[in-house]
């Protein structure tokens, strides 16, 4: 789409975007950083990455042997079969 526009049209679009952005309310990074830190600390008690998920409520809890354990069993079976067939 941008390839179909002339340079003048592209510059007009850029000016319009800059006009929109200049209207945004700005605050100092020191204030924004403080607000973000306070928010994160206030929400930390609800964060499952920090406090974990109880085993009984974890929908992703593995129901059986892990995939790696199954791979080891298959590999062991394959090796046993291969050794039994060697002359």
PDB file with SEQRES, HELIX, SHEET and CRYST1 records, atoms N, CA, C and O in Angstrom:
SEQRES   1 A   87  UNK UNK UNK UNK UNK UNK UNK UNK UNK UNK UNK UNK UNK          
SEQRES   2 A   87  UNK UNK UNK UNK UNK UNK UNK UNK UNK UNK UNK UNK UNK          
SEQRES   3 A   87  UNK UNK UNK UNK UNK UNK UNK UNK UNK UNK UNK UNK UNK          
SEQRES   4 A   87  UNK UNK UNK UNK UNK UNK UNK UNK UNK UNK UNK UNK UNK          
SEQRES   5 A   87  UNK UNK UNK UNK UNK UNK UNK UNK UNK UNK UNK UNK UNK          
SEQRES   6 A   87  UNK UNK UNK UNK UNK UNK UNK UNK UNK UNK UNK UNK UNK          
SEQRES   7 A   87  UNK UNK UNK UNK UNK UNK UNK UNK UNK                          
HELIX    1 AA1 UNK A    2  UNK A    4  5                                   3    
HELIX    2 AA2 UNK A    7  UNK A   22  1                                  16    
HELIX    3 AA3 UNK A   29  UNK A   43  1                                  15    
HELIX    4 AA4 UNK A   44  UNK A   46  5                                   3    
HELIX    5 AA5 UNK A   48  UNK A   51  1                                   4    
HELIX    6 AA6 UNK A   55  UNK A   57  5                                   3    
HELIX    7 AA7 UNK A   67  UNK A   85  1                                  19    
CRYST1    1.000    1.000    1.000  90.00  90.00  90.00 P 1           1          
ATOM      1  N   UNK A   1       0.827  -1.185   0.000  1.00  0.00           N  
ATOM      2  CA  UNK A   1       0.000   0.000   0.000  1.00  0.00           C  
ATOM      3  C   UNK A   1       0.869   1.246   0.000  1.00  0.00           C  
ATOM      4  O   UNK A   1       0.641   2.158  -0.794  1.00  0.00           O  
ATOM      5  N   UNK A   2       1.863   1.298   0.879  1.00  0.00           N  
ATOM      6  CA  UNK A   2       2.724   2.462   0.967  1.00  0.00           C  
ATOM      7  C   UNK A   2       3.522   2.646  -0.324  1.00  0.00           C  
ATOM      8  O   UNK A   2       3.927   3.763  -0.647  1.00  0.00           O  
ATOM      9  N   UNK A   3       3.747   1.572  -1.054  1.00  0.00           N  
ATOM     10  CA  UNK A   3       4.501   1.671  -2.300  1.00  0.00           C  
ATOM     11  C   UNK A   3       3.708   2.393  -3.377  1.00  0.00           C  
ATOM     12  O   UNK A   3       4.290   2.969  -4.296  1.00  0.00           O  
ATOM     13  N   UNK A   4       2.380   2.366  -3.271  1.00  0.00           N  
ATOM     14  CA  UNK A   4       1.527   3.004  -4.266  1.00  0.00           C  
ATOM     15  C   UNK A   4       1.381   4.508  -4.038  1.00  0.00           C  
ATOM     16  O   UNK A   4       0.871   5.212  -4.910  1.00  0.00           O  
ATOM     17  N   UNK A   5       1.814   5.006  -2.894  1.00  0.00           N  
ATOM     18  CA  UNK A   5       1.646   6.411  -2.560  1.00  0.00           C  
ATOM     19  C   UNK A   5       2.868   7.219  -2.980  1.00  0.00           C  
ATOM     20  O   UNK A   5       3.988   6.711  -3.021  1.00  0.00           O  
ATOM     21  N   UNK A   6       2.627   8.479  -3.288  1.00  0.00           N  
ATOM     22  CA  UNK A   6       3.743   9.352  -3.635  1.00  0.00           C  
ATOM     23  C   UNK A   6       4.474   9.780  -2.367  1.00  0.00           C  
ATOM     24  O   UNK A   6       3.989   9.575  -1.254  1.00  0.00           O  
ATOM     25  N   UNK A   7       5.625  10.365  -2.552  1.00  0.00           N  
ATOM     26  CA  UNK A   7       6.395  10.822  -1.397  1.00  0.00           C  
ATOM     27  C   UNK A   7       5.623  11.889  -0.627  1.00  0.00           C  
ATOM     28  O   UNK A   7       5.676  11.940   0.602  1.00  0.00           O  
ATOM     29  N   UNK A   8       4.914  12.730  -1.350  1.00  0.00           N  
ATOM     30  CA  UNK A   8       4.112  13.781  -0.719  1.00  0.00           C  
ATOM     31  C   UNK A   8       3.019  13.167   0.161  1.00  0.00           C  
ATOM     32  O   UNK A   8       2.788  13.631   1.277  1.00  0.00           O  
ATOM     33  N   UNK A   9       2.353  12.131  -0.338  1.00  0.00           N  
ATOM     34  CA  UNK A   9       1.304  11.464   0.443  1.00  0.00           C  
ATOM     35  C   UNK A   9       1.878  10.793   1.695  1.00  0.00           C  
ATOM     36  O   UNK A   9       1.273  10.836   2.766  1.00  0.00           O  
ATOM     37  N   UNK A  10       3.046  10.179   1.546  1.00  0.00           N  
ATOM     38  CA  UNK A  10       3.692   9.545   2.690  1.00  0.00           C  
ATOM     39  C   UNK A  10       4.052  10.571   3.759  1.00  0.00           C  
ATOM     40  O   UNK A  10       3.889  10.318   4.953  1.00  0.00           O  
ATOM     41  N   UNK A  11       4.546  11.737   3.321  1.00  0.00           N  
ATOM     42  CA  UNK A  11       4.891  12.793   4.270  1.00  0.00           C  
ATOM     43  C   UNK A  11       3.645  13.339   4.963  1.00  0.00           C  
ATOM     44  O   UNK A  11       3.685  13.664   6.150  1.00  0.00           O  
ATOM     45  N   UNK A  12       2.540  13.440   4.226  1.00  0.00           N  
ATOM     46  CA  UNK A  12       1.279  13.890   4.834  1.00  0.00           C  
ATOM     47  C   UNK A  12       0.827  12.905   5.904  1.00  0.00           C  
ATOM     48  O   UNK A  12       0.388  13.306   6.982  1.00  0.00           O  
ATOM     49  N   UNK A  13       0.937  11.606   5.599  1.00  0.00           N  
ATOM     50  CA  UNK A  13       0.554  10.589   6.575  1.00  0.00           C  
ATOM     51  C   UNK A  13       1.435  10.685   7.823  1.00  0.00           C  
ATOM     52  O   UNK A  13       0.947  10.555   8.946  1.00  0.00           O  
ATOM     53  N   UNK A  14       2.721  10.912   7.621  1.00  0.00           N  
ATOM     54  CA  UNK A  14       3.632  11.027   8.751  1.00  0.00           C  
ATOM     55  C   UNK A  14       3.298  12.233   9.616  1.00  0.00           C  
ATOM     56  O   UNK A  14       3.328  12.145  10.843  1.00  0.00           O  
ATOM     57  N   UNK A  15       2.982  13.355   8.984  1.00  0.00           N  
ATOM     58  CA  UNK A  15       2.608  14.560   9.725  1.00  0.00           C  
ATOM     59  C   UNK A  15       1.333  14.322  10.513  1.00  0.00           C  
ATOM     60  O   UNK A  15       1.240  14.743  11.666  1.00  0.00           O  
ATOM     61  N   UNK A  16       0.347  13.658   9.922  1.00  0.00           N  
ATOM     62  CA  UNK A  16      -0.906  13.358  10.631  1.00  0.00           C  
ATOM     63  C   UNK A  16      -0.640  12.471  11.842  1.00  0.00           C  
ATOM     64  O   UNK A  16      -1.216  12.682  12.909  1.00  0.00           O  
ATOM     65  N   UNK A  17       0.236  11.476  11.678  1.00  0.00           N  
ATOM     66  CA  UNK A  17       0.575  10.596  12.798  1.00  0.00           C  
ATOM     67  C   UNK A  17       1.270  11.386  13.907  1.00  0.00           C  
ATOM     68  O   UNK A  17       0.978  11.190  15.086  1.00  0.00           O  
ATOM     69  N   UNK A  18       2.177  12.267  13.537  1.00  0.00           N  
ATOM     70  CA  UNK A  18       2.875  13.075  14.536  1.00  0.00           C  
ATOM     71  C   UNK A  18       1.911  14.014  15.256  1.00  0.00           C  
ATOM     72  O   UNK A  18       2.066  14.261  16.452  1.00  0.00           O  
ATOM     73  N   UNK A  19       0.919  14.538  14.540  1.00  0.00           N  
ATOM     74  CA  UNK A  19      -0.093  15.394  15.181  1.00  0.00           C  
ATOM     75  C   UNK A  19      -0.883  14.607  16.222  1.00  0.00           C  
ATOM     76  O   UNK A  19      -1.211  15.137  17.283  1.00  0.00           O  
ATOM     77  N   UNK A  20      -1.194  13.335  15.922  1.00  0.00           N  
ATOM     78  CA  UNK A  20      -1.900  12.497  16.890  1.00  0.00           C  
ATOM     79  C   UNK A  20      -1.027  12.221  18.104  1.00  0.00           C  
ATOM     80  O   UNK A  20      -1.499  12.273  19.240  1.00  0.00           O  
ATOM     81  N   UNK A  21       0.238  11.929  17.863  1.00  0.00           N  
ATOM     82  CA  UNK A  21       1.143  11.569  18.950  1.00  0.00           C  
ATOM     83  C   UNK A  21       1.451  12.741  19.870  1.00  0.00           C  
ATOM     84  O   UNK A  21       1.653  12.543  21.068  1.00  0.00           O  
ATOM     85  N   UNK A  22       1.490  13.957  19.334  1.00  0.00           N  
ATOM     86  CA  UNK A  22       1.810  15.119  20.157  1.00  0.00           C  
ATOM     87  C   UNK A  22       0.684  15.414  21.148  1.00  0.00           C  
ATOM     88  O   UNK A  22       0.912  16.094  22.149  1.00  0.00           O  
ATOM     89  N   UNK A  23      -0.515  14.921  20.891  1.00  0.00           N  
ATOM     90  CA  UNK A  23      -1.651  15.133  21.789  1.00  0.00           C  
ATOM     91  C   UNK A  23      -1.633  14.179  22.979  1.00  0.00           C  
ATOM     92  O   UNK A  23      -2.355  14.398  23.952  1.00  0.00           O  
ATOM     93  N   UNK A  24      -0.826  13.132  22.920  1.00  0.00           N  
ATOM     94  CA  UNK A  24      -0.749  12.177  24.027  1.00  0.00           C  
ATOM     95  C   UNK A  24      -0.208  12.856  25.280  1.00  0.00           C  
ATOM     96  O   UNK A  24       0.744  13.634  25.227  1.00  0.00           O  
ATOM     97  N   UNK A  25      -0.841  12.538  26.408  1.00  0.00           N  
ATOM     98  CA  UNK A  25      -0.357  13.049  27.677  1.00  0.00           C  
ATOM     99  C   UNK A  25       0.937  12.343  28.029  1.00  0.00           C  
ATOM    100  O   UNK A  25       1.030  11.119  27.937  1.00  0.00           O  
ATOM    101  N   UNK A  26       1.928  13.111  28.430  1.00  0.00           N  
ATOM    102  CA  UNK A  26       3.230  12.531  28.756  1.00  0.00           C  
ATOM    103  C   UNK A  26       3.543  12.789  30.217  1.00  0.00           C  
ATOM    104  O   UNK A  26       3.198  13.833  30.770  1.00  0.00           O  
ATOM    105  N   UNK A  27       4.205  11.815  30.834  1.00  0.00           N  
ATOM    106  CA  UNK A  27       4.650  11.975  32.218  1.00  0.00           C  
ATOM    107  C   UNK A  27       6.118  11.593  32.280  1.00  0.00           C  
ATOM    108  O   UNK A  27       6.598  10.827  31.444  1.00  0.00           O  
ATOM    109  N   UNK A  28       6.833  12.121  33.262  1.00  0.00           N  
ATOM    110  CA  UNK A  28       8.258  11.791  33.374  1.00  0.00           C  
ATOM    111  C   UNK A  28       8.447  10.297  33.636  1.00  0.00           C  
ATOM    112  O   UNK A  28       7.608   9.656  34.269  1.00  0.00           O  
ATOM    113  N   UNK A  29       9.547   9.759  33.145  1.00  0.00           N  
ATOM    114  CA  UNK A  29       9.822   8.339  33.304  1.00  0.00           C  
ATOM    115  C   UNK A  29       9.981   7.972  34.775  1.00  0.00           C  
ATOM    116  O   UNK A  29       9.675   6.845  35.165  1.00  0.00           O  
ATOM    117  N   UNK A  30      10.452   8.901  35.589  1.00  0.00           N  
ATOM    118  CA  UNK A  30      10.600   8.613  37.013  1.00  0.00           C  
ATOM    119  C   UNK A  30       9.227   8.351  37.652  1.00  0.00           C  
ATOM    120  O   UNK A  30       9.095   7.473  38.504  1.00  0.00           O  
ATOM    121  N   UNK A  31       8.224   9.103  37.242  1.00  0.00           N  
ATOM    122  CA  UNK A  31       6.870   8.905  37.775  1.00  0.00           C  
ATOM    123  C   UNK A  31       6.257   7.622  37.202  1.00  0.00           C  
ATOM    124  O   UNK A  31       5.649   6.843  37.936  1.00  0.00           O  
ATOM    125  N   UNK A  32       6.416   7.407  35.905  1.00  0.00           N  
ATOM    126  CA  UNK A  32       5.857   6.212  35.267  1.00  0.00           C  
ATOM    127  C   UNK A  32       6.488   4.955  35.852  1.00  0.00           C  
ATOM    128  O   UNK A  32       5.791   3.978  36.126  1.00  0.00           O  
ATOM    129  N   UNK A  33       7.804   4.976  36.043  1.00  0.00           N  
ATOM    130  CA  UNK A  33       8.495   3.823  36.605  1.00  0.00           C  
ATOM    131  C   UNK A  33       8.014   3.506  38.011  1.00  0.00           C  
ATOM    132  O   UNK A  33       7.825   2.343  38.369  1.00  0.00           O  
ATOM    133  N   UNK A  34       7.817   4.554  38.807  1.00  0.00           N  
ATOM    134  CA  UNK A  34       7.331   4.364  40.177  1.00  0.00           C  
ATOM    135  C   UNK A  34       5.931   3.752  40.170  1.00  0.00           C  
ATOM    136  O   UNK A  34       5.647   2.841  40.948  1.00  0.00           O  
ATOM    137  N   UNK A  35       5.051   4.253  39.287  1.00  0.00           N  
ATOM    138  CA  UNK A  35       3.686   3.726  39.202  1.00  0.00           C  
ATOM    139  C   UNK A  35       3.671   2.267  38.746  1.00  0.00           C  
ATOM    140  O   UNK A  35       2.897   1.458  39.258  1.00  0.00           O  
ATOM    141  N   UNK A  36       4.521   1.946  37.794  1.00  0.00           N  
ATOM    142  CA  UNK A  36       4.591   0.557  37.311  1.00  0.00           C  
ATOM    143  C   UNK A  36       5.089  -0.360  38.428  1.00  0.00           C  
ATOM    144  O   UNK A  36       4.550  -1.449  38.626  1.00  0.00           O  
ATOM    145  N   UNK A  37       6.108   0.075  39.149  1.00  0.00           N  
ATOM    146  CA  UNK A  37       6.653  -0.726  40.248  1.00  0.00           C  
ATOM    147  C   UNK A  37       5.593  -0.968  41.313  1.00  0.00           C  
ATOM    148  O   UNK A  37       5.452  -2.089  41.802  1.00  0.00           O  
ATOM    149  N   UNK A  38       4.846   0.070  41.679  1.00  0.00           N  
ATOM    150  CA  UNK A  38       3.793  -0.075  42.688  1.00  0.00           C  
ATOM    151  C   UNK A  38       2.712  -1.034  42.218  1.00  0.00           C  
ATOM    152  O   UNK A  38       2.222  -1.852  42.996  1.00  0.00           O  
ATOM    153  N   UNK A  39       2.339  -0.938  40.945  1.00  0.00           N  
ATOM    154  CA  UNK A  39       1.309  -1.824  40.400  1.00  0.00           C  
ATOM    155  C   UNK A  39       1.775  -3.282  40.432  1.00  0.00           C  
ATOM    156  O   UNK A  39       1.030  -4.171  40.846  1.00  0.00           O  
ATOM    157  N   UNK A  40       3.005  -3.515  39.995  1.00  0.00           N  
ATOM    158  CA  UNK A  40       3.536  -4.880  39.956  1.00  0.00           C  
ATOM    159  C   UNK A  40       3.609  -5.461  41.366  1.00  0.00           C  
ATOM    160  O   UNK A  40       3.250  -6.618  41.580  1.00  0.00           O  
ATOM    161  N   UNK A  41       4.068  -4.668  42.318  1.00  0.00           N  
ATOM    162  CA  UNK A  41       4.156  -5.147  43.694  1.00  0.00           C  
ATOM    163  C   UNK A  41       2.774  -5.436  44.274  1.00  0.00           C  
ATOM    164  O   UNK A  41       2.601  -6.392  45.030  1.00  0.00           O  
ATOM    165  N   UNK A  42       1.784  -4.602  43.916  1.00  0.00           N  
ATOM    166  CA  UNK A  42       0.425  -4.821  44.417  1.00  0.00           C  
ATOM    167  C   UNK A  42      -0.193  -6.090  43.824  1.00  0.00           C  
ATOM    168  O   UNK A  42      -0.988  -6.755  44.488  1.00  0.00           O  
ATOM    169  N   UNK A  43       0.163  -6.430  42.588  1.00  0.00           N  
ATOM    170  CA  UNK A  43      -0.404  -7.595  41.911  1.00  0.00           C  
ATOM    171  C   UNK A  43       0.398  -8.871  42.136  1.00  0.00           C  
ATOM    172  O   UNK A  43      -0.017  -9.938  41.685  1.00  0.00           O  
ATOM    173  N   UNK A  44       1.529  -8.790  42.818  1.00  0.00           N  
ATOM    174  CA  UNK A  44       2.418  -9.944  42.979  1.00  0.00           C  
ATOM    175  C   UNK A  44       1.736 -11.110  43.684  1.00  0.00           C  
ATOM    176  O   UNK A  44       2.048 -12.266  43.401  1.00  0.00           O  
ATOM    177  N   UNK A  45       0.814 -10.828  44.593  1.00  0.00           N  
ATOM    178  CA  UNK A  45       0.129 -11.903  45.306  1.00  0.00           C  
ATOM    179  C   UNK A  45      -0.769 -12.741  44.417  1.00  0.00           C  
ATOM    180  O   UNK A  45      -1.075 -13.886  44.749  1.00  0.00           O  
ATOM    181  N   UNK A  46      -1.193 -12.190  43.301  1.00  0.00           N  
ATOM    182  CA  UNK A  46      -2.082 -12.900  42.375  1.00  0.00           C  
ATOM    183  C   UNK A  46      -1.331 -13.505  41.188  1.00  0.00           C  
ATOM    184  O   UNK A  46      -1.946 -14.110  40.310  1.00  0.00           O  
ATOM    185  N   UNK A  47      -0.020 -13.347  41.157  1.00  0.00           N  
ATOM    186  CA  UNK A  47       0.762 -13.788  40.004  1.00  0.00           C  
ATOM    187  C   UNK A  47       1.141 -15.257  40.144  1.00  0.00           C  
ATOM    188  O   UNK A  47       1.915 -15.609  41.035  1.00  0.00           O  
ATOM    189  N   UNK A  48       0.608 -16.125  39.276  1.00  0.00           N  
ATOM    190  CA  UNK A  48       0.924 -17.556  39.382  1.00  0.00           C  
ATOM    191  C   UNK A  48       2.389 -17.869  39.096  1.00  0.00           C  
ATOM    192  O   UNK A  48       2.885 -18.911  39.525  1.00  0.00           O  
ATOM    193  N   UNK A  49       3.091 -16.992  38.380  1.00  0.00           N  
ATOM    194  CA  UNK A  49       4.506 -17.241  38.119  1.00  0.00           C  
ATOM    195  C   UNK A  49       5.335 -17.040  39.381  1.00  0.00           C  
ATOM    196  O   UNK A  49       6.394 -17.649  39.531  1.00  0.00           O  
ATOM    197  N   UNK A  50       4.862 -16.187  40.291  1.00  0.00           N  
ATOM    198  CA  UNK A  50       5.597 -15.939  41.521  1.00  0.00           C  
ATOM    199  C   UNK A  50       5.204 -16.891  42.638  1.00  0.00           C  
ATOM    200  O   UNK A  50       6.063 -17.395  43.361  1.00  0.00           O  
ATOM    201  N   UNK A  51       3.909 -17.138  42.781  1.00  0.00           N  
ATOM    202  CA  UNK A  51       3.467 -17.968  43.904  1.00  0.00           C  
ATOM    203  C   UNK A  51       3.157 -19.405  43.508  1.00  0.00           C  
ATOM    204  O   UNK A  51       2.979 -20.256  44.380  1.00  0.00           O  
ATOM    205  N   UNK A  52       3.091 -19.687  42.232  1.00  0.00           N  
ATOM    206  CA  UNK A  52       2.821 -21.041  41.773  1.00  0.00           C  
ATOM    207  C   UNK A  52       1.333 -21.342  41.707  1.00  0.00           C  
ATOM    208  O   UNK A  52       0.505 -20.550  42.158  1.00  0.00           O  
ATOM    209  N   UNK A  53       1.009 -22.484  41.145  1.00  0.00           N  
ATOM    210  CA  UNK A  53      -0.374 -22.925  41.004  1.00  0.00           C  
ATOM    211  C   UNK A  53      -0.545 -24.174  41.853  1.00  0.00           C  
ATOM    212  O   UNK A  53       0.268 -25.094  41.764  1.00  0.00           O  
ATOM    213  N   UNK A  54      -1.593 -24.224  42.677  1.00  0.00           N  
ATOM    214  CA  UNK A  54      -1.817 -25.441  43.457  1.00  0.00           C  
ATOM    215  C   UNK A  54      -1.980 -26.649  42.528  1.00  0.00           C  
ATOM    216  O   UNK A  54      -2.621 -26.545  41.482  1.00  0.00           O  
ATOM    217  N   UNK A  55      -1.407 -27.782  42.907  1.00  0.00           N  
ATOM    218  CA  UNK A  55      -1.438 -28.977  42.066  1.00  0.00           C  
ATOM    219  C   UNK A  55      -2.859 -29.392  41.694  1.00  0.00           C  
ATOM    220  O   UNK A  55      -3.094 -29.855  40.578  1.00  0.00           O  
ATOM    221  N   UNK A  56      -3.810 -29.232  42.619  1.00  0.00           N  
ATOM    222  CA  UNK A  56      -5.174 -29.667  42.334  1.00  0.00           C  
ATOM    223  C   UNK A  56      -5.896 -28.735  41.360  1.00  0.00           C  
ATOM    224  O   UNK A  56      -6.929 -29.114  40.808  1.00  0.00           O  
ATOM    225  N   UNK A  57      -5.374 -27.518  41.136  1.00  0.00           N  
ATOM    226  CA  UNK A  57      -6.018 -26.571  40.225  1.00  0.00           C  
ATOM    227  C   UNK A  57      -5.229 -26.353  38.946  1.00  0.00           C  
ATOM    228  O   UNK A  57      -5.611 -25.523  38.120  1.00  0.00           O  
ATOM    229  N   UNK A  58      -4.142 -27.077  38.769  1.00  0.00           N  
ATOM    230  CA  UNK A  58      -3.291 -26.911  37.599  1.00  0.00           C  
ATOM    231  C   UNK A  58      -3.854 -27.709  36.428  1.00  0.00           C  
ATOM    232  O   UNK A  58      -3.810 -28.939  36.449  1.00  0.00           O  
ATOM    233  N   UNK A  59      -4.391 -27.024  35.390  1.00  0.00           N  
ATOM    234  CA  UNK A  59      -4.960 -27.742  34.248  1.00  0.00           C  
ATOM    235  C   UNK A  59      -3.903 -28.407  33.371  1.00  0.00           C  
ATOM    236  O   UNK A  59      -4.234 -29.258  32.545  1.00  0.00           O  
ATOM    237  N   UNK A  60      -2.631 -28.028  33.541  1.00  0.00           N  
ATOM    238  CA  UNK A  60      -1.566 -28.564  32.710  1.00  0.00           C  
ATOM    239  C   UNK A  60      -0.766 -29.658  33.415  1.00  0.00           C  
ATOM    240  O   UNK A  60       0.257 -30.112  32.902  1.00  0.00           O  
ATOM    241  N   UNK A  61      -1.226 -30.075  34.574  1.00  0.00           N  
ATOM    242  CA  UNK A  61      -0.531 -31.126  35.319  1.00  0.00           C  
ATOM    243  C   UNK A  61      -0.535 -32.402  34.486  1.00  0.00           C  
ATOM    244  O   UNK A  61      -1.555 -32.785  33.913  1.00  0.00           O  
ATOM    245  N   UNK A  62       0.614 -33.046  34.430  1.00  0.00           N  
ATOM    246  CA  UNK A  62       0.720 -34.257  33.639  1.00  0.00           C  
ATOM    247  C   UNK A  62      -0.052 -35.380  34.310  1.00  0.00           C  
ATOM    248  O   UNK A  62       0.059 -35.603  35.516  1.00  0.00           O  
ATOM    249  N   UNK A  63      -0.827 -36.073  33.511  1.00  0.00           N  
ATOM    250  CA  UNK A  63      -1.709 -37.102  34.041  1.00  0.00           C  
ATOM    251  C   UNK A  63      -1.041 -38.472  34.122  1.00  0.00           C  
ATOM    252  O   UNK A  63      -1.532 -39.362  34.817  1.00  0.00           O  
ATOM    253  N   UNK A  64       0.045 -38.640  33.434  1.00  0.00           N  
ATOM    254  CA  UNK A  64       0.714 -39.938  33.410  1.00  0.00           C  
ATOM    255  C   UNK A  64       2.208 -39.753  33.318  1.00  0.00           C  
ATOM    256  O   UNK A  64       2.734 -38.699  33.678  1.00  0.00           O  
ATOM    257  N   UNK A  65       2.895 -40.775  32.838  1.00  0.00           N  
ATOM    258  CA  UNK A  65       4.350 -40.659  32.726  1.00  0.00           C  
ATOM    259  C   UNK A  65       4.725 -39.532  31.766  1.00  0.00           C  
ATOM    260  O   UNK A  65       3.998 -39.233  30.818  1.00  0.00           O  
ATOM    261  N   UNK A  66       5.841 -38.932  32.024  1.00  0.00           N  
ATOM    262  CA  UNK A  66       6.265 -37.831  31.175  1.00  0.00           C  
ATOM    263  C   UNK A  66       6.666 -38.342  29.801  1.00  0.00           C  
ATOM    264  O   UNK A  66       6.911 -39.533  29.607  1.00  0.00           O  
ATOM    265  N   UNK A  67       6.725 -37.436  28.873  1.00  0.00           N  
ATOM    266  CA  UNK A  67       7.094 -37.769  27.504  1.00  0.00           C  
ATOM    267  C   UNK A  67       8.507 -38.331  27.458  1.00  0.00           C  
ATOM    268  O   UNK A  67       8.785 -39.270  26.712  1.00  0.00           O  
ATOM    269  N   UNK A  68       9.408 -37.750  28.265  1.00  0.00           N  
ATOM    270  CA  UNK A  68      10.788 -38.244  28.281  1.00  0.00           C  
ATOM    271  C   UNK A  68      10.852 -39.680  28.780  1.00  0.00           C  
ATOM    272  O   UNK A  68      11.626 -40.486  28.263  1.00  0.00           O  
ATOM    273  N   UNK A  69      10.044 -40.002  29.779  1.00  0.00           N  
ATOM    274  CA  UNK A  69      10.034 -41.370  30.294  1.00  0.00           C  
ATOM    275  C   UNK A  69       9.543 -42.336  29.219  1.00  0.00           C  
ATOM    276  O   UNK A  69      10.070 -43.440  29.080  1.00  0.00           O  
ATOM    277  N   UNK A  70       8.546 -41.920  28.470  1.00  0.00           N  
ATOM    278  CA  UNK A  70       8.043 -42.768  27.381  1.00  0.00           C  
ATOM    279  C   UNK A  70       9.111 -42.959  26.304  1.00  0.00           C  
ATOM    280  O   UNK A  70       9.267 -44.055  25.765  1.00  0.00           O  
ATOM    281  N   UNK A  71       9.838 -41.895  25.997  1.00  0.00           N  
ATOM    282  CA  UNK A  71      10.910 -42.022  25.010  1.00  0.00           C  
ATOM    283  C   UNK A  71      11.981 -42.991  25.483  1.00  0.00           C  
ATOM    284  O   UNK A  71      12.487 -43.786  24.690  1.00  0.00           O  
ATOM    285  N   UNK A  72      12.334 -42.937  26.763  1.00  0.00           N  
ATOM    286  CA  UNK A  72      13.331 -43.866  27.295  1.00  0.00           C  
ATOM    287  C   UNK A  72      12.850 -45.307  27.199  1.00  0.00           C  
ATOM    288  O   UNK A  72      13.620 -46.203  26.852  1.00  0.00           O  
ATOM    289  N   UNK A  73      11.574 -45.529  27.506  1.00  0.00           N  
ATOM    290  CA  UNK A  73      11.025 -46.881  27.398  1.00  0.00           C  
ATOM    291  C   UNK A  73      11.061 -47.376  25.953  1.00  0.00           C  
ATOM    292  O   UNK A  73      11.435 -48.520  25.695  1.00  0.00           O  
ATOM    293  N   UNK A  74      10.675 -46.522  25.021  1.00  0.00           N  
ATOM    294  CA  UNK A  74      10.699 -46.910  23.610  1.00  0.00           C  
ATOM    295  C   UNK A  74      12.117 -47.185  23.139  1.00  0.00           C  
ATOM    296  O   UNK A  74      12.366 -48.142  22.407  1.00  0.00           O  
ATOM    297  N   UNK A  75      13.035 -46.343  23.563  1.00  0.00           N  
ATOM    298  CA  UNK A  75      14.427 -46.537  23.155  1.00  0.00           C  
ATOM    299  C   UNK A  75      14.979 -47.840  23.728  1.00  0.00           C  
ATOM    300  O   UNK A  75      15.673 -48.586  23.038  1.00  0.00           O  
ATOM    301  N   UNK A  76      14.666 -48.104  24.993  1.00  0.00           N  
ATOM    302  CA  UNK A  76      15.133 -49.342  25.615  1.00  0.00           C  
ATOM    303  C   UNK A  76      14.550 -50.552  24.885  1.00  0.00           C  
ATOM    304  O   UNK A  76      15.252 -51.537  24.653  1.00  0.00           O  
ATOM    305  N   UNK A  77      13.268 -50.479  24.523  1.00  0.00           N  
ATOM    306  CA  UNK A  77      12.637 -51.582  23.791  1.00  0.00           C  
ATOM    307  C   UNK A  77      13.287 -51.762  22.432  1.00  0.00           C  
ATOM    308  O   UNK A  77      13.515 -52.890  21.995  1.00  0.00           O  
ATOM    309  N   UNK A  78      13.584 -50.671  21.770  1.00  0.00           N  
ATOM    310  CA  UNK A  78      14.194 -50.739  20.454  1.00  0.00           C  
ATOM    311  C   UNK A  78      15.597 -51.331  20.566  1.00  0.00           C  
ATOM    312  O   UNK A  78      15.983 -52.172  19.753  1.00  0.00           O  
ATOM    313  N   UNK A  79      16.365 -50.893  21.575  1.00  0.00           N  
ATOM    314  CA  UNK A  79      17.716 -51.431  21.750  1.00  0.00           C  
ATOM    315  C   UNK A  79      17.677 -52.923  22.061  1.00  0.00           C  
ATOM    316  O   UNK A  79      18.497 -53.690  21.556  1.00  0.00           O  
ATOM    317  N   UNK A  80      16.734 -53.325  22.882  1.00  0.00           N  
ATOM    318  CA  UNK A  80      16.600 -54.737  23.228  1.00  0.00           C  
ATOM    319  C   UNK A  80      16.280 -55.546  21.972  1.00  0.00           C  
ATOM    320  O   UNK A  80      16.833 -56.626  21.763  1.00  0.00           O  
ATOM    321  N   UNK A  81      15.394 -55.023  21.150  1.00  0.00           N  
ATOM    322  CA  UNK A  81      15.027 -55.695  19.909  1.00  0.00           C  
ATOM    323  C   UNK A  81      16.235 -55.750  18.972  1.00  0.00           C  
ATOM    324  O   UNK A  81      16.487 -56.779  18.345  1.00  0.00           O  
ATOM    325  N   UNK A  82      16.974 -54.660  18.876  1.00  0.00           N  
ATOM    326  CA  UNK A  82      18.130 -54.627  17.991  1.00  0.00           C  
ATOM    327  C   UNK A  82      19.200 -55.610  18.459  1.00  0.00           C  
ATOM    328  O   UNK A  82      19.801 -56.292  17.628  1.00  0.00           O  
ATOM    329  N   UNK A  83      19.455 -55.703  19.761  1.00  0.00           N  
ATOM    330  CA  UNK A  83      20.466 -56.608  20.280  1.00  0.00           C  
ATOM    331  C   UNK A  83      20.056 -58.051  20.107  1.00  0.00           C  
ATOM    332  O   UNK A  83      20.901 -58.922  19.899  1.00  0.00           O  
ATOM    333  N   UNK A  84      18.776 -58.308  20.192  1.00  0.00           N  
ATOM    334  CA  UNK A  84      18.320 -59.702  20.062  1.00  0.00           C  
ATOM    335  C   UNK A  84      18.434 -60.194  18.624  1.00  0.00           C  
ATOM    336  O   UNK A  84      18.462 -61.401  18.384  1.00  0.00           O  
ATOM    337  N   UNK A  85      18.500 -59.276  17.672  1.00  0.00           N  
ATOM    338  CA  UNK A  85      18.566 -59.669  16.260  1.00  0.00           C  
ATOM    339  C   UNK A  85      19.998 -59.702  15.722  1.00  0.00           C  
ATOM    340  O   UNK A  85      20.215 -60.119  14.585  1.00  0.00           O  
ATOM    341  N   UNK A  86      20.954 -59.278  16.504  1.00  0.00           N  
ATOM    342  CA  UNK A  86      22.330 -59.293  16.009  1.00  0.00           C  
ATOM    343  C   UNK A  86      22.878 -60.726  16.029  1.00  0.00           C  
ATOM    344  O   UNK A  86      22.633 -61.479  16.972  1.00  0.00           O  
ATOM    345  N   UNK A  87      23.607 -61.084  14.999  1.00  0.00           N  
ATOM    346  CA  UNK A  87      24.121 -62.470  14.922  1.00  0.00           C  
ATOM    347  C   UNK A  87      25.241 -62.741  15.905  1.00  0.00           C  
ATOM    348  O   UNK A  87      25.765 -63.854  15.952  1.00  0.00           O  
TER     349      UNK A  87                                                      
END                                                                             
